[in-house]
Amino acid sequence: MRAGLHPESEGTASFNLITSSWTRSEPAGSVFRLRPSVARGITGHSSSVADLALQSITLIYFALWAVNGRSVANPLELLSMRMSIGHFGVLALCWAVWRFIFSYCGLYTWQHNQSAPGVLGRVGLATGLSACVAGQVVAVEWHHGRLLQIVLYAWIAGAFWALMSRVAFGLFYLYVRPLFRRTRSVVMIGSGQGAQRIREELKTHPEWSYKIIGFVDTVPVQSGSGFEPMLGRIGDLEEILMRQVVDEVIVALPVKSHYATIERVIAVCERVGVQVQYPEALFDVSWSSHCHRAEQNRNVILKMVREDYRHRIKRAVDIAGASFGLIVCMPLFAIVAILIRSTSKGPVLFSQERYGLSKRTFRIYKFRTMVENAEAAQAALENMNQNSGPVFKIFEDPRVTRVGAFLRKSSIDELPQLFNVLKGEMSLVGPRPLNMRDVGRFSEAWLMRRFSVKPGLTCLWQISGRSNVSFDRWIALDLHYIDHWSLQMDFKILAMTLPAVMKGTGAA
């Protein structure tokens, strides 16, 4: 098994021996290696946009030189250049050609950019070919006779800016982005030398934001001084994952002697919905419909949800939607606050601890719809529970105020959760967040899989009858959403939410 770890993408690490700050010097005859996070950063979509922008500026600069017969000293002159529709058409054609050249040279494939000399060579080749295109365009469009001179200067300028942009992206992904990475809680399977080497690697790189909460092994081992605790044996893993905040399980057991044990660990992680990393692609997964493999450095990272650009779009929609909703709803918030304060004692807002992504707790905000100290009175009403499963619900709850009944039926009481969406604790669409009491009564591990995504303001349950839906059906809808999520599904749920709220079906 590999001796170390390294983040391959946001929130994920895979085994890797690279240990220096950005590159490492390998034995004679090898090259300086870039960290995978840096390689991914300099080959992403942002890098391709920067390349096209910088190549375009270079082309326009030399076009002005051709027109004026001299070099451009004032950068503002670039903005004064007059361009016809035909020029824009030529520029668009150049974009397509440049994009093809940079892609063909491997500058947007991270596996091809794992060494500094390799990046230099690919940038030199790509910008050289792009400079030939730019020189030919300047020569034809602006009748400039010094083709070789233009090509040489465009090559030097293009290569310089392409390298500088990659240095900037590399530094960002190496030093800045980790500052915004959420700390990931990890359970280590195994406590031998391999596990301890991984532990030391994580300790020496706090920027990776990994926190080992403990070890689980086939036999109990006494925890040493300064070491994380031994949480239990393999048979205790399911209960540990159900009751603790765990983002990832890292298997550090030798494959040959613990094949069956590793297979059992993978099955438990699939069932509970916790990401697991294990050596070699030798194991079958039973939940192939919702688990996603990512193979790196001879290791397999089994993810419960697919991580790609769509999640960034989803977050952008969350921020935009929550901001717009809060601005539009401010007058309504003021009216509701006056009604609550004038009709019952207690605060306007009600907050409560709920479980979110990976079972992390956060405080959810709602307009208060019940009498003061309603939570303390719940124990006396447990025998009146009308909902199946562990969830508590009374359709004619005596604690609900008259104003609260209207707020619940119209779902206005949920609108303050837009603040939770803005903070990143919730999403506009996702499984509804459950409280501590309800989750504490979960007895089956597979129910925990609903915590593999952020909770949401609305969901399939919301548009399918709400409280009229049984608990089993509710969970089935949540898991269907998780397994088949798409941006189109989110927009469809958002579009169907308002009509469902207007009908008031299942509101309680």
NORTA-V723882 format. One record per residue. N is the residue number from 1. RES is the residue in one small letter. SS is DSSP state (@ for helix, = for strand, . for the rest). PSI is psi in degrees with one decimal (NA if undefined). NEAR is the number of other ideal C-beta (glycine too) atoms within 8 Angstrom. Layout:
n->[N N]
res->[RES RES]
ss->[SS SS]
psi->[PSI PSI]
near->[NEAR NEAR]
This chain:
n->[1 2 3 4 5 6 7 8 9 10 11 12 13 14 15 16 17 18 19 20 21 22 23 24 25 26 27 28 29 30 31 32 33 34 35 36 37 38 39 40 41 42 43 44 45 46 47 48 49 50 51 52 53 54 55 56 57 58 59 60 61 62 63 64 65 66 67 68 69 70 71 72 73 74 75 76 77 78 79 80 81 82 83 84 85 86 87 88 89 90 91 92 93 94 95 96 97 98 99 100 101 102 103 104 105 106 107 108 109 110 111 112 113 114 115 116 117 118 119 120 121 122 123 124 125 126 127 128 129 130 131 132 133 134 135 136 137 138 139 140 141 142 143 144 145 146 147 148 149 150 151 152 153 154 155 156 157 158 159 160 161 162 163 164 165 166 167 168 169 170 171 172 173 174 175 176 177 178 179 180 181 182 183 184 185 186 187 188 189 190 191 192 193 194 195 196 197 198 199 200 201 202 203 204 205 206 207 208 209 210 211 212 213 214 215 216 217 218 219 220 221 222 223 224 225 226 227 228 229 230 231 232 233 234 235 236 237 238 239 240 241 242 243 244 245 246 247 248 249 250 251 252 253 254 255 256 257 258 259 260 261 262 263 264 265 266 267 268 269 270 271 272 273 274 275 276 277 278 279 280 281 282 283 284 285 286 287 288 289 290 291 292 293 294 295 296 297 298 299 300 301 302 303 304 305 306 307 308 309 310 311 312 313 314 315 316 317 318 319 320 321 322 323 324 325 326 327 328 329 330 331 332 333 334 335 336 337 338 339 340 341 342 343 344 345 346 347 348 349 350 351 352 353 354 355 356 357 358 359 360 361 362 363 364 365 366 367 368 369 370 371 372 373 374 375 376 377 378 379 380 381 382 383 384 385 386 387 388 389 390 391 392 393 394 395 396 397 398 399 400 401 402 403 404 405 406 407 408 409 410 411 412 413 414 415 416 417 418 419 420 421 422 423 424 425 426 427 428 429 430 431 432 433 434 435 436 437 438 439 440 441 442 443 444 445 446 447 448 449 450 451 452 453 454 455 456 457 458 459 460 461 462 463 464 465 466 467 468 469 470 471 472 473 474 475 476 477 478 479 480 481 482 483 484 485 486 487 488 489 490 491 492 493 494 495 496 497 498 499 500 501 502 503 504 505 506 507 508]
res->[m r a g l h p e s e g t a s f n l i t s s w t r s e p a g s v f r l r p s v a r g i t g h s s s v a d l a l q s i t l i y f a l w a v n g r s v a n p l e l l s m r m s i g h f g v l a l c w a v w r f i f s y c g l y t w q h n q s a p g v l g r v g l a t g l s a c v a g q v v a v e w h h g r l l q i v l y a w i a g a f w a l m s r v a f g l f y l y v r p l f r r t r s v v m i g s g q g a q r i r e e l k t h p e w s y k i i g f v d t v p v q s g s g f e p m l g r i g d l e e i l m r q v v d e v i v a l p v k s h y a t i e r v i a v c e r v g v q v q y p e a l f d v s w s s h c h r a e q n r n v i l k m v r e d y r h r i k r a v d i a g a s f g l i v c m p l f a i v a i l i r s t s k g p v l f s q e r y g l s k r t f r i y k f r t m v e n a e a a q a a l e n m n q n s g p v f k i f e d p r v t r v g a f l r k s s i d e l p q l f n v l k g e m s l v g p r p l n m r d v g r f s e a w l m r r f s v k p g l t c l w q i s g r s n v s f d r w i a l d l h y i d h w s l q m d f k i l a m t l p a v m k g t g a a]
ss->[. . . . = = = = = . . = = = = . . . . . . . = = . . . . . . . . = = . @ @ @ @ @ @ . . . @ @ @ @ @ @ @ @ @ @ @ @ @ @ @ @ @ @ @ @ @ @ @ @ . . . . . . @ @ @ @ @ @ . . . . @ @ @ @ @ @ @ @ @ @ @ @ @ @ @ @ @ @ @ @ . . . . . @ @ @ . . = @ @ @ @ @ @ @ @ @ @ @ @ @ @ @ @ @ @ @ @ @ @ @ @ @ @ . . . . . @ @ @ @ @ @ @ @ @ @ @ @ @ @ @ @ @ @ @ @ @ @ @ @ @ @ @ @ @ @ @ @ @ @ . . . = = = = = = . . . @ @ @ @ @ @ @ @ @ @ @ . . @ @ @ . = = = = = = = = . . . . . . . . . . . . = = = = @ @ @ @ @ @ @ @ @ @ . . . . = = = = . . . . . . . @ @ @ @ @ @ @ @ @ @ @ @ @ @ . . = = = = = . . . . . . . . . . . . = = = = = . . = = = = = . . . . . @ @ @ @ @ @ @ @ @ @ @ @ @ @ @ @ @ @ @ @ @ @ @ @ @ @ @ @ @ @ @ @ @ @ @ . . . . . = = = = = = = . @ @ @ . = = = = = = = . . = . . . . . . . @ @ @ @ @ @ @ . . . . . . . . . . . . . . . = . @ @ @ @ @ @ @ @ @ . @ @ @ @ @ @ @ @ @ @ @ @ . . = = = = . . . . . = @ @ @ @ . . . . . @ @ @ @ @ @ @ @ . . = = = = . . . . . . . @ @ @ . . @ @ @ @ @ @ @ @ @ @ @ @ @ . . . @ @ @ @ @ @ @ @ @ @ @ @ @ @ @ @ @ . . . . .]
psi->[147.7 155.1 -13.5 -177.9 155.1 135.6 124.6 -30.8 177.1 124.1 9.8 144.4 153.1 159.4 132.8 149.1 -0.7 126.3 -12.2 177.1 -37.3 -47.5 170.1 147.5 119.7 175.7 163.6 140.1 -13.4 -173.2 169.6 125.2 138.7 146.0 146.4 -36.5 -36.8 -43.9 -41.2 -38.6 -38.6 -1.0 9.9 -176.0 -38.4 -37.6 -40.0 -37.8 -43.2 -39.9 -47.8 -39.8 -46.0 -38.4 -35.6 -43.1 -40.8 -44.8 -46.1 -37.9 -49.0 -23.3 -40.5 -38.4 -42.5 -37.8 -44.8 -15.9 13.8 163.5 152.9 114.5 -33.4 115.5 -25.0 -19.5 -24.4 -32.3 -19.4 -3.6 131.3 129.5 132.5 173.8 -35.6 -39.1 -40.6 -35.7 -41.1 -41.2 -41.1 -39.9 -40.1 -40.8 -46.1 -42.1 -45.4 -42.7 -41.1 -42.1 -48.5 -39.3 -43.2 -34.0 0.2 17.4 -10.3 18.7 112.6 -29.8 -23.4 0.0 45.4 5.5 144.7 -46.4 -34.8 -41.2 -43.5 -46.4 -43.3 -38.3 -43.3 -44.3 -46.4 -45.2 -30.1 -46.6 -39.3 -35.7 -36.3 -41.0 -47.0 -43.2 -40.8 -39.3 -46.0 -41.9 -39.1 -48.1 -37.7 12.3 46.4 127.9 -13.4 67.7 -49.4 -37.2 -43.6 -44.8 -44.9 -48.7 -39.8 -35.6 -46.8 -47.4 -45.7 -42.0 -41.0 -49.5 -34.1 -40.7 -42.2 -38.8 -36.5 -35.9 -42.7 -46.4 -39.7 -44.8 -37.8 -49.2 -22.9 -41.0 -32.1 -49.9 -37.7 -23.3 -24.5 5.6 131.1 137.5 130.1 126.1 129.1 138.3 128.1 126.8 113.2 153.6 16.8 -160.3 -39.9 -44.0 -39.6 -33.7 -41.6 -40.6 -46.7 -37.1 -43.1 -36.0 -35.7 -6.5 73.0 -20.6 -14.9 -14.3 42.8 137.8 114.9 118.9 -12.6 176.3 149.3 131.7 171.1 -28.2 144.8 135.1 139.3 128.9 134.4 171.5 129.6 0.2 156.1 155.7 156.7 113.0 -23.6 -165.6 175.3 -36.1 -19.1 -3.8 -43.0 -44.7 -38.2 -46.2 -28.9 -33.8 -9.0 159.0 108.5 121.5 -29.9 147.0 128.2 120.2 119.1 39.8 145.2 134.5 -44.9 -42.9 -10.1 34.4 -50.0 -37.4 -44.2 -40.1 -39.6 -40.7 -43.8 -43.0 -41.3 -44.6 -39.1 -43.3 -41.1 -24.6 33.7 133.9 138.8 142.8 129.7 159.0 139.8 142.2 64.0 -3.0 142.5 150.2 137.4 -26.4 52.1 -20.7 -22.9 -8.5 144.6 124.7 141.6 109.7 122.4 131.6 44.9 13.7 157.1 127.2 112.2 107.6 143.4 -25.3 148.2 130.5 114.1 -170.1 -24.5 -30.2 -31.8 -37.4 -41.7 -42.4 -39.5 -40.8 -39.2 -47.9 -46.6 -45.0 -42.7 -41.0 -46.5 -43.8 -40.8 -40.4 -46.1 -35.8 -1.9 -45.9 -39.5 -40.1 -41.5 -42.5 -45.2 -40.4 -41.9 -42.7 -42.4 -45.5 -31.9 -12.1 -12.6 156.7 148.0 173.6 162.4 -43.5 145.0 130.2 148.0 145.6 128.2 161.0 135.0 -146.4 130.3 27.1 19.4 139.4 148.6 163.3 120.9 146.3 136.2 158.3 137.7 125.3 -2.3 170.9 164.1 144.2 32.4 -33.6 -37.4 -27.0 -5.7 -36.0 -34.9 -12.3 4.6 -35.2 -8.3 3.1 127.4 3.6 147.1 159.1 -163.2 -6.4 139.4 128.7 129.9 124.6 -32.7 62.4 121.5 -12.9 -13.8 131.9 170.9 -45.4 -38.8 -36.0 -41.3 -43.1 -38.0 -43.9 -35.0 -4.1 15.7 -28.9 -20.6 -12.7 -34.2 -14.0 -7.0 -29.2 -40.4 -37.3 -43.8 -35.8 -11.4 5.4 -25.3 172.1 165.3 -37.0 132.5 169.2 140.3 139.2 133.4 150.9 174.2 -38.8 -44.5 -46.8 -33.1 -18.5 3.5 128.8 -8.9 135.6 -36.4 -20.7 -25.1 -11.3 -17.5 -13.0 11.8 -2.7 165.0 144.4 162.9 167.6 -33.3 164.1 -177.0 -36.1 -39.6 -35.4 5.8 13.9 -6.8 -118.8 -13.1 -10.7 134.0 161.4 -41.8 -41.7 -38.2 -49.8 -39.8 -39.4 -41.0 -45.6 -33.2 -41.1 -45.3 -44.1 -26.3 23.0 142.8 162.4 -35.7 -39.2 -41.3 -48.0 -35.8 -42.7 -42.8 -41.2 -31.7 -9.2 -47.5 -48.6 -37.9 -39.4 -39.1 -36.3 -31.6 17.6 127.1 4.3 134.7 NA]
near->[8 10 9 12 13 13 12 12 8 7 9 13 11 14 16 11 6 10 7 7 4 8 10 8 5 7 4 3 3 6 8 10 11 15 11 15 13 12 13 12 14 15 11 10 6 7 15 11 8 10 13 11 8 12 14 11 10 13 14 10 11 14 13 12 13 12 8 7 5 5 4 11 4 5 5 6 10 11 5 6 10 4 6 6 5 6 9 9 8 10 11 8 8 14 10 8 10 13 10 8 12 13 9 6 10 9 15 9 8 10 6 9 15 10 10 9 8 11 13 9 8 13 13 9 9 13 13 10 10 15 13 9 12 17 14 9 12 14 12 7 9 9 7 10 5 6 10 7 7 16 12 9 9 15 11 8 10 15 12 8 11 13 10 8 12 12 8 8 14 13 9 10 12 14 8 9 12 11 6 5 10 5 7 10 12 14 18 16 16 12 9 8 5 12 13 9 10 15 12 8 12 12 7 6 7 5 6 12 10 10 8 11 11 10 16 14 12 7 5 7 8 5 8 5 3 3 7 9 7 12 10 10 9 11 5 10 14 10 8 13 16 10 5 10 8 14 10 14 16 12 13 11 13 7 11 5 6 11 9 6 10 15 9 9 15 14 9 12 14 13 11 13 12 14 12 14 14 12 11 9 6 5 10 3 10 6 8 6 5 10 11 9 10 10 8 10 7 7 13 12 14 15 12 12 10 5 9 5 6 8 8 7 9 11 10 8 11 13 10 8 11 13 9 8 10 11 7 6 10 8 6 9 10 8 8 12 10 8 9 15 7 5 8 10 4 7 5 8 9 10 7 9 8 13 12 14 9 11 12 8 8 10 7 13 10 13 15 12 13 10 10 6 6 9 6 6 10 10 6 5 12 8 4 6 9 6 9 6 9 9 10 9 9 11 7 4 9 6 8 9 11 6 11 15 10 9 13 12 8 9 10 10 11 8 12 12 12 12 10 12 16 11 7 7 10 16 13 14 11 13 12 9 11 8 10 9 8 11 11 7 7 10 4 5 10 8 8 13 12 12 11 11 13 9 14 12 11 10 14 10 13 12 10 9 8 12 10 6 11 7 10 8 9 12 11 8 13 13 11 9 14 15 8 7 9 7 9 6 11 13 8 8 14 11 7 9 11 7 7 11 11 6 6 8 8 9 11 9]
